[in-house]
Amino acid sequence: MPEVVGFNLYRKIKATDGKVKIIFLTASEYYYEQFRKEKGFDNFKQELFLRKPIGTEDLVQAINKLLEFG
């Protein structure tokens, strides 16, 4: 997303509708705990943070888990 920082978009979407389900797909080298602390996402759920590359089957499982338990 060249025009928008994903983290800012996440905050805007959640502020508009807190029930929206969002999964980050990232190639970031941040480990989850570092990401959570450094970016100010203290309540960010680990299962919403997926590292690339990710296979289709794993992505579908993550989406289903989020929809089922989110």
mmCIF file as Biopython writes it, N, C-alpha, C and O atoms, coordinates in Angstrom:
data_model
#
loop_
_atom_site.group_PDB
_atom_site.id
_atom_site.type_symbol
_atom_site.label_atom_id
_atom_site.label_alt_id
_atom_site.label_comp_id
_atom_site.label_asym_id
_atom_site.label_entity_id
_atom_site.label_seq_id
_atom_site.pdbx_PDB_ins_code
_atom_site.Cartn_x
_atom_site.Cartn_y
_atom_site.Cartn_z
_atom_site.occupancy
_atom_site.B_iso_or_equiv
_atom_site.auth_seq_id
_atom_site.auth_asym_id
_atom_site.pdbx_PDB_model_num
ATOM 1   N N  . MET A ? 1  ? 0.841   -1.167  0.000  1.0 0.0 1  A 1 
ATOM 2   C CA . MET A ? 1  ? 0.000   0.000   0.000  1.0 0.0 1  A 1 
ATOM 3   C C  . MET A ? 1  ? 0.892   1.238   0.000  1.0 0.0 1  A 1 
ATOM 4   O O  . MET A ? 1  ? 1.244   1.745   1.065  1.0 0.0 1  A 1 
ATOM 5   N N  . PRO A ? 2  ? 1.250   1.716   -1.148 1.0 0.0 2  A 1 
ATOM 6   C CA . PRO A ? 2  ? 2.217   2.804   -1.237 1.0 0.0 2  A 1 
ATOM 7   C C  . PRO A ? 2  ? 1.746   4.129   -0.645 1.0 0.0 2  A 1 
ATOM 8   O O  . PRO A ? 2  ? 2.581   4.927   -0.221 1.0 0.0 2  A 1 
ATOM 9   N N  . GLU A ? 3  ? 0.458   4.391   -0.601 1.0 0.0 3  A 1 
ATOM 10  C CA . GLU A ? 3  ? -0.040  5.678   -0.133 1.0 0.0 3  A 1 
ATOM 11  C C  . GLU A ? 3  ? -0.431  5.681   1.349  1.0 0.0 3  A 1 
ATOM 12  O O  . GLU A ? 3  ? -0.607  6.747   1.940  1.0 0.0 3  A 1 
ATOM 13  N N  . VAL A ? 4  ? -0.568  4.479   1.958  1.0 0.0 4  A 1 
ATOM 14  C CA . VAL A ? 4  ? -1.085  4.378   3.317  1.0 0.0 4  A 1 
ATOM 15  C C  . VAL A ? 4  ? -0.203  3.441   4.133  1.0 0.0 4  A 1 
ATOM 16  O O  . VAL A ? 4  ? 0.212   2.386   3.654  1.0 0.0 4  A 1 
ATOM 17  N N  . VAL A ? 5  ? 0.078   3.841   5.373  1.0 0.0 5  A 1 
ATOM 18  C CA . VAL A ? 5  ? 0.791   2.963   6.286  1.0 0.0 5  A 1 
ATOM 19  C C  . VAL A ? 5  ? -0.241  2.021   6.898  1.0 0.0 5  A 1 
ATOM 20  O O  . VAL A ? 5  ? -1.244  2.472   7.451  1.0 0.0 5  A 1 
ATOM 21  N N  . GLY A ? 6  ? 0.001   0.719   6.801  1.0 0.0 6  A 1 
ATOM 22  C CA . GLY A ? 6  ? -0.964  -0.270  7.248  1.0 0.0 6  A 1 
ATOM 23  C C  . GLY A ? 6  ? -1.397  -0.124  8.694  1.0 0.0 6  A 1 
ATOM 24  O O  . GLY A ? 6  ? -2.566  -0.340  9.015  1.0 0.0 6  A 1 
ATOM 25  N N  . PHE A ? 7  ? -0.472  0.238   9.572  1.0 0.0 7  A 1 
ATOM 26  C CA . PHE A ? 7  ? -0.796  0.377   10.990 1.0 0.0 7  A 1 
ATOM 27  C C  . PHE A ? 7  ? -1.776  1.522   11.220 1.0 0.0 7  A 1 
ATOM 28  O O  . PHE A ? 7  ? -2.679  1.415   12.049 1.0 0.0 7  A 1 
ATOM 29  N N  . ASN A ? 8  ? -1.597  2.610   10.489 1.0 0.0 8  A 1 
ATOM 30  C CA . ASN A ? 8  ? -2.524  3.741   10.608 1.0 0.0 8  A 1 
ATOM 31  C C  . ASN A ? 8  ? -3.900  3.378   10.058 1.0 0.0 8  A 1 
ATOM 32  O O  . ASN A ? 8  ? -4.923  3.761   10.626 1.0 0.0 8  A 1 
ATOM 33  N N  . LEU A ? 9  ? -3.918  2.643   8.959  1.0 0.0 9  A 1 
ATOM 34  C CA . LEU A ? 9  ? -5.184  2.199   8.390  1.0 0.0 9  A 1 
ATOM 35  C C  . LEU A ? 9  ? -5.909  1.281   9.377  1.0 0.0 9  A 1 
ATOM 36  O O  . LEU A ? 9  ? -7.123  1.387   9.546  1.0 0.0 9  A 1 
ATOM 37  N N  . TYR A ? 10 ? -5.170  0.387   10.024 1.0 0.0 10 A 1 
ATOM 38  C CA . TYR A ? 10 ? -5.739  -0.502  11.044 1.0 0.0 10 A 1 
ATOM 39  C C  . TYR A ? 10 ? -6.430  0.318   12.139 1.0 0.0 10 A 1 
ATOM 40  O O  . TYR A ? 10 ? -7.569  0.039   12.512 1.0 0.0 10 A 1 
ATOM 41  N N  . ARG A ? 11 ? -5.735  1.316   12.639 1.0 0.0 11 A 1 
ATOM 42  C CA . ARG A ? 11 ? -6.306  2.154   13.705 1.0 0.0 11 A 1 
ATOM 43  C C  . ARG A ? 11 ? -7.577  2.865   13.246 1.0 0.0 11 A 1 
ATOM 44  O O  . ARG A ? 11 ? -8.552  2.940   13.994 1.0 0.0 11 A 1 
ATOM 45  N N  . LYS A ? 12 ? -7.571  3.385   12.021 1.0 0.0 12 A 1 
ATOM 46  C CA . LYS A ? 12 ? -8.745  4.089   11.496 1.0 0.0 12 A 1 
ATOM 47  C C  . LYS A ? 12 ? -9.931  3.146   11.341 1.0 0.0 12 A 1 
ATOM 48  O O  . LYS A ? 12 ? -11.056 3.488   11.704 1.0 0.0 12 A 1 
ATOM 49  N N  . ILE A ? 13 ? -9.676  1.967   10.806 1.0 0.0 13 A 1 
ATOM 50  C CA . ILE A ? 13 ? -10.757 0.995   10.615 1.0 0.0 13 A 1 
ATOM 51  C C  . ILE A ? 13 ? -11.335 0.583   11.960 1.0 0.0 13 A 1 
ATOM 52  O O  . ILE A ? 13 ? -12.555 0.543   12.124 1.0 0.0 13 A 1 
ATOM 53  N N  . LYS A ? 14 ? -10.469 0.275   12.927 1.0 0.0 14 A 1 
ATOM 54  C CA . LYS A ? 14 ? -10.929 -0.157  14.246 1.0 0.0 14 A 1 
ATOM 55  C C  . LYS A ? 14 ? -11.693 0.963   14.965 1.0 0.0 14 A 1 
ATOM 56  O O  . LYS A ? 14 ? -12.638 0.693   15.707 1.0 0.0 14 A 1 
ATOM 57  N N  . ALA A ? 15 ? -11.288 2.202   14.748 1.0 0.0 15 A 1 
ATOM 58  C CA . ALA A ? 15 ? -11.990 3.327   15.365 1.0 0.0 15 A 1 
ATOM 59  C C  . ALA A ? 15 ? -13.388 3.491   14.765 1.0 0.0 15 A 1 
ATOM 60  O O  . ALA A ? 15 ? -14.318 3.918   15.448 1.0 0.0 15 A 1 
ATOM 61  N N  . THR A ? 16 ? -13.525 3.151   13.494 1.0 0.0 16 A 1 
ATOM 62  C CA . THR A ? 16 ? -14.809 3.244   12.812 1.0 0.0 16 A 1 
ATOM 63  C C  . THR A ? 16 ? -15.729 2.090   13.195 1.0 0.0 16 A 1 
ATOM 64  O O  . THR A ? 16 ? -16.917 2.285   13.455 1.0 0.0 16 A 1 
ATOM 65  N N  . ASP A ? 17 ? -15.153 0.866   13.227 1.0 0.0 17 A 1 
ATOM 66  C CA . ASP A ? 17 ? -15.938 -0.327  13.559 1.0 0.0 17 A 1 
ATOM 67  C C  . ASP A ? 17 ? -15.022 -1.341  14.228 1.0 0.0 17 A 1 
ATOM 68  O O  . ASP A ? 17 ? -14.250 -2.023  13.555 1.0 0.0 17 A 1 
ATOM 69  N N  . GLY A ? 18 ? -15.105 -1.440  15.532 1.0 0.0 18 A 1 
ATOM 70  C CA . GLY A ? 18 ? -14.244 -2.317  16.304 1.0 0.0 18 A 1 
ATOM 71  C C  . GLY A ? 18 ? -14.475 -3.794  16.072 1.0 0.0 18 A 1 
ATOM 72  O O  . GLY A ? 18 ? -13.681 -4.619  16.524 1.0 0.0 18 A 1 
ATOM 73  N N  . LYS A ? 19 ? -15.552 -4.148  15.374 1.0 0.0 19 A 1 
ATOM 74  C CA . LYS A ? 19 ? -15.859 -5.559  15.115 1.0 0.0 19 A 1 
ATOM 75  C C  . LYS A ? 19 ? -15.221 -6.090  13.838 1.0 0.0 19 A 1 
ATOM 76  O O  . LYS A ? 19 ? -15.248 -7.295  13.586 1.0 0.0 19 A 1 
ATOM 77  N N  . VAL A ? 20 ? -14.652 -5.209  13.039 1.0 0.0 20 A 1 
ATOM 78  C CA . VAL A ? 20 ? -14.030 -5.609  11.784 1.0 0.0 20 A 1 
ATOM 79  C C  . VAL A ? 20 ? -12.830 -6.500  12.085 1.0 0.0 20 A 1 
ATOM 80  O O  . VAL A ? 20 ? -12.040 -6.210  12.983 1.0 0.0 20 A 1 
ATOM 81  N N  . LYS A ? 21 ? -12.701 -7.591  11.323 1.0 0.0 21 A 1 
ATOM 82  C CA . LYS A ? 21 ? -11.582 -8.526  11.481 1.0 0.0 21 A 1 
ATOM 83  C C  . LYS A ? 21 ? -10.481 -8.142  10.496 1.0 0.0 21 A 1 
ATOM 84  O O  . LYS A ? 21 ? -10.736 -7.942  9.309  1.0 0.0 21 A 1 
ATOM 85  N N  . ILE A ? 22 ? -9.249  -8.042  11.009 1.0 0.0 22 A 1 
ATOM 86  C CA . ILE A ? 22 ? -8.113  -7.637  10.178 1.0 0.0 22 A 1 
ATOM 87  C C  . ILE A ? 22 ? -6.945  -8.568  10.443 1.0 0.0 22 A 1 
ATOM 88  O O  . ILE A ? 22 ? -6.636  -8.884  11.592 1.0 0.0 22 A 1 
ATOM 89  N N  . ILE A ? 23 ? -6.298  -9.005  9.368  1.0 0.0 23 A 1 
ATOM 90  C CA . ILE A ? 23 ? -5.078  -9.802  9.472  1.0 0.0 23 A 1 
ATOM 91  C C  . ILE A ? 23 ? -3.983  -9.048  8.741  1.0 0.0 23 A 1 
ATOM 92  O O  . ILE A ? 23 ? -4.166  -8.624  7.599  1.0 0.0 23 A 1 
ATOM 93  N N  . PHE A ? 24 ? -2.839  -8.881  9.402  1.0 0.0 24 A 1 
ATOM 94  C CA . PHE A ? 24 ? -1.665  -8.295  8.764  1.0 0.0 24 A 1 
ATOM 95  C C  . PHE A ? 24 ? -0.846  -9.395  8.116  1.0 0.0 24 A 1 
ATOM 96  O O  . PHE A ? 24 ? -0.515  -10.391 8.759  1.0 0.0 24 A 1 
ATOM 97  N N  . LEU A ? 25 ? -0.523  -9.219  6.852  1.0 0.0 25 A 1 
ATOM 98  C CA . LEU A ? 25 ? 0.434   -10.069 6.166  1.0 0.0 25 A 1 
ATOM 99  C C  . LEU A ? 25 ? 1.674   -9.221  5.973  1.0 0.0 25 A 1 
ATOM 100 O O  . LEU A ? 25 ? 1.622   -8.180  5.317  1.0 0.0 25 A 1 
ATOM 101 N N  . THR A ? 26 ? 2.773   -9.652  6.531  1.0 0.0 26 A 1 
ATOM 102 C CA . THR A ? 26 ? 3.960   -8.814  6.508  1.0 0.0 26 A 1 
ATOM 103 C C  . THR A ? 26 ? 5.219   -9.626  6.282  1.0 0.0 26 A 1 
ATOM 104 O O  . THR A ? 26 ? 5.295   -10.800 6.643  1.0 0.0 26 A 1 
ATOM 105 N N  . ALA A ? 27 ? 6.188   -8.995  5.690  1.0 0.0 27 A 1 
ATOM 106 C CA . ALA A ? 27 ? 7.501   -9.595  5.529  1.0 0.0 27 A 1 
ATOM 107 C C  . ALA A ? 27 ? 8.455   -9.027  6.578  1.0 0.0 27 A 1 
ATOM 108 O O  . ALA A ? 27 ? 9.663   -9.256  6.524  1.0 0.0 27 A 1 
ATOM 109 N N  . SER A ? 28 ? 7.901   -8.291  7.520  1.0 0.0 28 A 1 
ATOM 110 C CA . SER A ? 28 ? 8.689   -7.629  8.555  1.0 0.0 28 A 1 
ATOM 111 C C  . SER A ? 28 ? 9.539   -8.610  9.335  1.0 0.0 28 A 1 
ATOM 112 O O  . SER A ? 28 ? 9.144   -9.753  9.568  1.0 0.0 28 A 1 
ATOM 113 N N  . GLU A ? 29 ? 10.689  -8.154  9.727  1.0 0.0 29 A 1 
ATOM 114 C CA . GLU A ? 29 ? 11.579  -8.969  10.539 1.0 0.0 29 A 1 
ATOM 115 C C  . GLU A ? 29 ? 11.275  -8.844  12.025 1.0 0.0 29 A 1 
ATOM 116 O O  . GLU A ? 29 ? 11.897  -9.516  12.847 1.0 0.0 29 A 1 
ATOM 117 N N  . TYR A ? 30 ? 10.317  -7.981  12.374 1.0 0.0 30 A 1 
ATOM 118 C CA . TYR A ? 30 ? 9.939   -7.832  13.779 1.0 0.0 30 A 1 
ATOM 119 C C  . TYR A ? 30 ? 9.347   -9.126  14.297 1.0 0.0 30 A 1 
ATOM 120 O O  . TYR A ? 30 ? 8.520   -9.747  13.628 1.0 0.0 30 A 1 
ATOM 121 N N  . TYR A ? 31 ? 9.751   -9.524  15.446 1.0 0.0 31 A 1 
ATOM 122 C CA . TYR A ? 31 ? 9.065   -10.608 16.131 1.0 0.0 31 A 1 
ATOM 123 C C  . TYR A ? 31 ? 7.820   -9.986  16.740 1.0 0.0 31 A 1 
ATOM 124 O O  . TYR A ? 31 ? 7.772   -8.780  16.980 1.0 0.0 31 A 1 
ATOM 125 N N  . TYR A ? 32 ? 6.824   -10.807 16.985 1.0 0.0 32 A 1 
ATOM 126 C CA . TYR A ? 32 ? 5.534   -10.307 17.432 1.0 0.0 32 A 1 
ATOM 127 C C  . TYR A ? 32 ? 5.652   -9.405  18.651 1.0 0.0 32 A 1 
ATOM 128 O O  . TYR A ? 32 ? 5.088   -8.310  18.648 1.0 0.0 32 A 1 
ATOM 129 N N  . GLU A ? 33 ? 6.360   -9.821  19.688 1.0 0.0 33 A 1 
ATOM 130 C CA . GLU A ? 33 ? 6.453   -9.028  20.918 1.0 0.0 33 A 1 
ATOM 131 C C  . GLU A ? 33 ? 7.122   -7.678  20.667 1.0 0.0 33 A 1 
ATOM 132 O O  . GLU A ? 33 ? 6.681   -6.661  21.203 1.0 0.0 33 A 1 
ATOM 133 N N  . GLN A ? 34 ? 8.169   -7.659  19.865 1.0 0.0 34 A 1 
ATOM 134 C CA . GLN A ? 34 ? 8.842   -6.399  19.542 1.0 0.0 34 A 1 
ATOM 135 C C  . GLN A ? 34 ? 7.882   -5.485  18.782 1.0 0.0 34 A 1 
ATOM 136 O O  . GLN A ? 34 ? 7.779   -4.295  19.080 1.0 0.0 34 A 1 
ATOM 137 N N  . PHE A ? 35 ? 7.195   -6.043  17.818 1.0 0.0 35 A 1 
ATOM 138 C CA . PHE A ? 35 ? 6.240   -5.285  17.016 1.0 0.0 35 A 1 
ATOM 139 C C  . PHE A ? 35 ? 5.177   -4.672  17.914 1.0 0.0 35 A 1 
ATOM 140 O O  . PHE A ? 35 ? 4.874   -3.483  17.810 1.0 0.0 35 A 1 
ATOM 141 N N  . ARG A ? 36 ? 4.614   -5.490  18.794 1.0 0.0 36 A 1 
ATOM 142 C CA . ARG A ? 36 ? 3.530   -5.054  19.671 1.0 0.0 36 A 1 
ATOM 143 C C  . ARG A ? 36 ? 3.984   -3.909  20.565 1.0 0.0 36 A 1 
ATOM 144 O O  . ARG A ? 36 ? 3.263   -2.922  20.715 1.0 0.0 36 A 1 
ATOM 145 N N  . LYS A ? 37 ? 5.140   -4.021  21.147 1.0 0.0 37 A 1 
ATOM 146 C CA . LYS A ? 37 ? 5.644   -2.995  22.067 1.0 0.0 37 A 1 
ATOM 147 C C  . LYS A ? 37 ? 6.087   -1.732  21.328 1.0 0.0 37 A 1 
ATOM 148 O O  . LYS A ? 37 ? 5.752   -0.619  21.734 1.0 0.0 37 A 1 
ATOM 149 N N  . GLU A ? 38 ? 6.831   -1.910  20.259 1.0 0.0 38 A 1 
ATOM 150 C CA . GLU A ? 38 ? 7.395   -0.763  19.561 1.0 0.0 38 A 1 
ATOM 151 C C  . GLU A ? 38 ? 6.350   0.039   18.793 1.0 0.0 38 A 1 
ATOM 152 O O  . GLU A ? 38 ? 6.495   1.253   18.651 1.0 0.0 38 A 1 
ATOM 153 N N  . LYS A ? 39 ? 5.338   -0.588  18.312 1.0 0.0 39 A 1 
ATOM 154 C CA . LYS A ? 39 ? 4.326   0.088   17.501 1.0 0.0 39 A 1 
ATOM 155 C C  . LYS A ? 39 ? 3.114   0.528   18.313 1.0 0.0 39 A 1 
ATOM 156 O O  . LYS A ? 39 ? 2.215   1.176   17.777 1.0 0.0 39 A 1 
ATOM 157 N N  . GLY A ? 40 ? 3.076   0.185   19.603 1.0 0.0 40 A 1 
ATOM 158 C CA . GLY A ? 40 ? 1.971   0.623   20.447 1.0 0.0 40 A 1 
ATOM 159 C C  . GLY A ? 40 ? 0.696   -0.174  20.284 1.0 0.0 40 A 1 
ATOM 160 O O  . GLY A ? 40 ? -0.393  0.345   20.528 1.0 0.0 40 A 1 
ATOM 161 N N  . PHE A ? 41 ? 0.810   -1.419  19.878 1.0 0.0 41 A 1 
ATOM 162 C CA . PHE A ? 41 ? -0.349  -2.289  19.712 1.0 0.0 41 A 1 
ATOM 163 C C  . PHE A ? 41 ? -0.423  -3.268  20.872 1.0 0.0 41 A 1 
ATOM 164 O O  . PHE A ? 41 ? -0.338  -4.480  20.672 1.0 0.0 41 A 1 
ATOM 165 N N  . ASP A ? 42 ? -0.581  -2.749  22.079 1.0 0.0 42 A 1 
ATOM 166 C CA . ASP A ? 42 ? -0.571  -3.601  23.262 1.0 0.0 42 A 1 
ATOM 167 C C  . ASP A ? 42 ? -1.675  -4.649  23.257 1.0 0.0 42 A 1 
ATOM 168 O O  . ASP A ? 42 ? -1.493  -5.739  23.799 1.0 0.0 42 A 1 
ATOM 169 N N  . ASN A ? 43 ? -2.812  -4.338  22.655 1.0 0.0 43 A 1 
ATOM 170 C CA . ASN A ? 43 ? -3.914  -5.299  22.626 1.0 0.0 43 A 1 
ATOM 171 C C  . ASN A ? 43 ? -4.015  -6.039  21.298 1.0 0.0 43 A 1 
ATOM 172 O O  . ASN A ? 43 ? -5.031  -6.674  21.017 1.0 0.0 43 A 1 
ATOM 173 N N  . PHE A ? 44 ? -2.988  -5.963  20.495 1.0 0.0 44 A 1 
ATOM 174 C CA . PHE A ? 44 ? -2.969  -6.600  19.185 1.0 0.0 44 A 1 
ATOM 175 C C  . PHE A ? 44 ? -2.826  -8.107  19.344 1.0 0.0 44 A 1 
ATOM 176 O O  . PHE A ? 44 ? -1.897  -8.571  20.005 1.0 0.0 44 A 1 
ATOM 177 N N  . LYS A ? 45 ? -3.720  -8.866  18.754 1.0 0.0 45 A 1 
ATOM 178 C CA . LYS A ? 45 ? -3.714  -10.319 18.893 1.0 0.0 45 A 1 
ATOM 179 C C  . LYS A ? 45 ? -2.660  -10.950 17.988 1.0 0.0 45 A 1 
ATOM 180 O O  . LYS A ? 45 ? -2.542  -10.597 16.814 1.0 0.0 45 A 1 
ATOM 181 N N  . GLN A ? 46 ? -1.911  -11.870 18.534 1.0 0.0 46 A 1 
ATOM 182 C CA . GLN A ? 46 ? -0.820  -12.493 17.783 1.0 0.0 46 A 1 
ATOM 183 C C  . GLN A ? 46 ? -1.313  -13.218 16.536 1.0 0.0 46 A 1 
ATOM 184 O O  . GLN A ? 46 ? -0.624  -13.228 15.516 1.0 0.0 46 A 1 
ATOM 185 N N  . GLU A ? 47 ? -2.488  -13.820 16.605 1.0 0.0 47 A 1 
ATOM 186 C CA . GLU A ? 47 ? -2.969  -14.585 15.454 1.0 0.0 47 A 1 
ATOM 187 C C  . GLU A ? 47 ? -3.328  -13.697 14.264 1.0 0.0 47 A 1 
ATOM 188 O O  . GLU A ? 47 ? -3.590  -14.208 13.175 1.0 0.0 47 A 1 
ATOM 189 N N  . LEU A ? 48 ? -3.344  -12.384 14.453 1.0 0.0 48 A 1 
ATOM 190 C CA . LEU A ? 48 ? -3.639  -11.472 13.362 1.0 0.0 48 A 1 
ATOM 191 C C  . LEU A ? 48 ? -2.383  -11.001 12.634 1.0 0.0 48 A 1 
ATOM 192 O O  . LEU A ? 48 ? -2.465  -10.238 11.672 1.0 0.0 48 A 1 
ATOM 193 N N  . PHE A ? 49 ? -1.243  -11.452 13.091 1.0 0.0 49 A 1 
ATOM 194 C CA . PHE A ? 49 ? 0.041   -11.022 12.567 1.0 0.0 49 A 1 
ATOM 195 C C  . PHE A ? 49 ? 0.706   -12.219 11.885 1.0 0.0 49 A 1 
ATOM 196 O O  . PHE A ? 49 ? 1.301   -13.060 12.559 1.0 0.0 49 A 1 
ATOM 197 N N  . LEU A ? 50 ? 0.611   -12.303 10.559 1.0 0.0 50 A 1 
ATOM 198 C CA . LEU A ? 50 ? 1.138   -13.438 9.808  1.0 0.0 50 A 1 
ATOM 199 C C  . LEU A ? 50 ? 2.326   -13.003 8.968  1.0 0.0 50 A 1 
ATOM 200 O O  . LEU A ? 50 ? 2.283   -11.972 8.296  1.0 0.0 50 A 1 
ATOM 201 N N  . ARG A ? 51 ? 3.378   -13.794 9.014  1.0 0.0 51 A 1 
ATOM 202 C CA . ARG A ? 51 ? 4.578   -13.456 8.243  1.0 0.0 51 A 1 
ATOM 203 C C  . ARG A ? 51 ? 4.564   -14.128 6.890  1.0 0.0 51 A 1 
ATOM 204 O O  . ARG A ? 51 ? 4.170   -15.286 6.755  1.0 0.0 51 A 1 
ATOM 205 N N  . LYS A ? 52 ? 5.003   -13.380 5.887  1.0 0.0 52 A 1 
ATOM 206 C CA . LYS A ? 52 ? 5.166   -13.912 4.540  1.0 0.0 52 A 1 
ATOM 207 C C  . LYS A ? 52 ? 6.489   -14.656 4.468  1.0 0.0 52 A 1 
ATOM 208 O O  . LYS A ? 52 ? 7.400   -14.336 5.231  1.0 0.0 52 A 1 
ATOM 209 N N  . PRO A ? 53 ? 6.627   -15.597 3.618  1.0 0.0 53 A 1 
ATOM 210 C CA . PRO A ? 53 ? 5.578   -16.172 2.778  1.0 0.0 53 A 1 
ATOM 211 C C  . PRO A ? 53 ? 4.674   -17.077 3.607  1.0 0.0 53 A 1 
ATOM 212 O O  . PRO A ? 53 ? 5.105   -17.681 4.590  1.0 0.0 53 A 1 
ATOM 213 N N  . ILE A ? 54 ? 3.443   -17.157 3.202  1.0 0.0 54 A 1 
ATOM 214 C CA . ILE A ? 54 ? 2.471   -18.019 3.864  1.0 0.0 54 A 1 
ATOM 215 C C  . ILE A ? 54 ? 1.704   -18.770 2.783  1.0 0.0 54 A 1 
ATOM 216 O O  . ILE A ? 54 ? 1.278   -18.184 1.788  1.0 0.0 54 A 1 
ATOM 217 N N  . GLY A ? 55 ? 1.537   -20.050 2.986  1.0 0.0 55 A 1 
ATOM 218 C CA . GLY A ? 55 ? 0.817   -20.872 2.022  1.0 0.0 55 A 1 
ATOM 219 C C  . GLY A ? 55 ? -0.675  -20.607 2.073  1.0 0.0 55 A 1 
ATOM 220 O O  . GLY A ? 55 ? -1.202  -20.133 3.080  1.0 0.0 55 A 1 
ATOM 221 N N  . THR A ? 56 ? -1.339  -20.911 0.995  1.0 0.0 56 A 1 
ATOM 222 C CA . THR A ? 56 ? -2.776  -20.685 0.897  1.0 0.0 56 A 1 
ATOM 223 C C  . THR A ? 56 ? -3.527  -21.413 1.997  1.0 0.0 56 A 1 
ATOM 224 O O  . THR A ? 56 ? -4.420  -20.839 2.620  1.0 0.0 56 A 1 
ATOM 225 N N  . GLU A ? 57 ? -3.177  -22.666 2.245  1.0 0.0 57 A 1 
ATOM 226 C CA . GLU A ? 57 ? -3.866  -23.456 3.263  1.0 0.0 57 A 1 
ATOM 227 C C  . GLU A ? 57 ? -3.704  -22.828 4.652  1.0 0.0 57 A 1 
ATOM 228 O O  . GLU A ? 57 ? -4.666  -22.757 5.418  1.0 0.0 57 A 1 
ATOM 229 N N  . ASP A ? 58 ? -2.494  -22.377 4.973  1.0 0.0 58 A 1 
ATOM 230 C CA . ASP A ? 58 ? -2.255  -21.731 6.269  1.0 0.0 58 A 1 
ATOM 231 C C  . ASP A ? 58 ? -3.019  -20.412 6.395  1.0 0.0 58 A 1 
ATOM 232 O O  . ASP A ? 58 ? -3.521  -20.081 7.469  1.0 0.0 58 A 1 
ATOM 233 N N  . LEU A ? 59 ? -3.104  -19.669 5.307  1.0 0.0 59 A 1 
ATOM 234 C CA . LEU A ? 59 ? -3.843  -18.412 5.319  1.0 0.0 59 A 1 
ATOM 235 C C  . LEU A ? 59 ? -5.338  -18.667 5.533  1.0 0.0 59 A 1 
ATOM 236 O O  . LEU A ? 59 ? -5.985  -17.974 6.318  1.0 0.0 59 A 1 
ATOM 237 N N  . VAL A ? 60 ? -5.871  -19.649 4.840  1.0 0.0 60 A 1 
ATOM 238 C CA . VAL A ? 60 ? -7.289  -19.995 4.997  1.0 0.0 60 A 1 
ATOM 239 C C  . VAL A ? 60 ? -7.561  -20.440 6.433  1.0 0.0 60 A 1 
ATOM 240 O O  . VAL A ? 60 ? -8.582  -20.063 7.008  1.0 0.0 60 A 1 
ATOM 241 N N  . GLN A ? 61 ? -6.675  -21.227 7.013  1.0 0.0 61 A 1 
ATOM 242 C CA . GLN A ? 61 ? -6.845  -21.658 8.411  1.0 0.0 61 A 1 
ATOM 243 C C  . GLN A ? 61 ? -6.842  -20.459 9.361  1.0 0.0 61 A 1 
ATOM 244 O O  . GLN A ? 61 ? -7.649  -20.397 10.288 1.0 0.0 61 A 1 
ATOM 245 N N  . ALA A ? 62 ? -5.942  -19.519 9.132  1.0 0.0 62 A 1 
ATOM 246 C CA . ALA A ? 62 ? -5.869  -18.332 9.987  1.0 0.0 62 A 1 
ATOM 247 C C  . ALA A ? 62 ? -7.142  -17.496 9.869  1.0 0.0 62 A 1 
ATOM 248 O O  . ALA A ? 62 ? -7.648  -16.993 10.872 1.0 0.0 62 A 1 
ATOM 249 N N  . ILE A ? 63 ? -7.654  -17.347 8.669  1.0 0.0 63 A 1 
ATOM 250 C CA . ILE A ? 63 ? -8.889  -16.586 8.455  1.0 0.0 63 A 1 
ATOM 251 C C  . ILE A ? 63 ? -10.051 -17.290 9.142  1.0 0.0 63 A 1 
ATOM 252 O O  . ILE A ? 63 ? -10.848 -16.649 9.826  1.0 0.0 63 A 1 
ATOM 253 N N  . ASN A ? 64 ? -10.153 -18.594 8.966  1.0 0.0 64 A 1 
ATOM 254 C CA . ASN A ? 64 ? -11.228 -19.337 9.613  1.0 0.0 64 A 1 
ATOM 255 C C  . ASN A ? 64 ? -11.154 -19.240 11.131 1.0 0.0 64 A 1 
ATOM 256 O O  . ASN A ? 64 ? -12.178 -19.106 11.802 1.0 0.0 64 A 1 
ATOM 257 N N  . LYS A ? 65 ? -9.949  -19.309 11.664 1.0 0.0 65 A 1 
ATOM 258 C CA . LYS A ? 65 ? -9.773  -19.185 13.122 1.0 0.0 65 A 1 
ATOM 259 C C  . LYS A ? 65 ? -10.225 -17.803 13.602 1.0 0.0 65 A 1 
ATOM 260 O O  . LYS A ? 65 ? -10.908 -17.682 14.619 1.0 0.0 65 A 1 
ATOM 261 N N  . LEU A ? 66 ? -9.844  -16.786 12.872 1.0 0.0 66 A 1 
ATOM 262 C CA . LEU A ? 66 ? -10.228 -15.423 13.234 1.0 0.0 66 A 1 
ATOM 263 C C  . LEU A ? 66 ? -11.754 -15.253 13.188 1.0 0.0 66 A 1 
ATOM 264 O O  . LEU A ? 66 ? -12.335 -14.641 14.085 1.0 0.0 66 A 1 
ATOM 265 N N  . LEU A ? 67 ? -12.388 -15.780 12.169 1.0 0.0 67 A 1 
ATOM 266 C CA . LEU A ? 67 ? -13.836 -15.654 12.048 1.0 0.0 67 A 1 
ATOM 267 C C  . LEU A ? 67 ? -14.576 -16.486 13.088 1.0 0.0 67 A 1 
ATOM 268 O O  . LEU A ? 67 ? -15.642 -16.098 13.566 1.0 0.0 67 A 1 
ATOM 269 N N  . GLU A ? 68 ? -14.005 -17.620 13.428 1.0 0.0 68 A 1 
ATOM 270 C CA . GLU A ? 68 ? -14.635 -18.522 14.391 1.0 0.0 68 A 1 
ATOM 271 C C  . GLU A ? 68 ? -14.527 -18.028 15.817 1.0 0.0 68 A 1 
ATOM 272 O O  . GLU A ? 68 ? -15.497 -18.088 16.572 1.0 0.0 68 A 1 
ATOM 273 N N  . PHE A ? 69 ? -13.346 -17.535 16.195 1.0 0.0 69 A 1 
ATOM 274 C CA . PHE A ? 69 ? -13.087 -17.189 17.582 1.0 0.0 69 A 1 
ATOM 275 C C  . PHE A ? 69 ? -12.980 -15.695 17.811 1.0 0.0 69 A 1 
ATOM 276 O O  . PHE A ? 69 ? -12.950 -15.246 18.957 1.0 0.0 69 A 1 
ATOM 277 N N  . GLY A ? 70 ? -12.922 -14.916 16.742 1.0 0.0 70 A 1 
ATOM 278 C CA . GLY A ? 70 ? -12.700 -13.489 16.884 1.0 0.0 70 A 1 
ATOM 279 C C  . GLY A ? 70 ? -13.881 -12.801 17.433 1.0 0.0 70 A 1 
ATOM 280 O O  . GLY A ? 70 ? -13.857 -11.584 17.617 1.0 0.0 70 A 1 
#
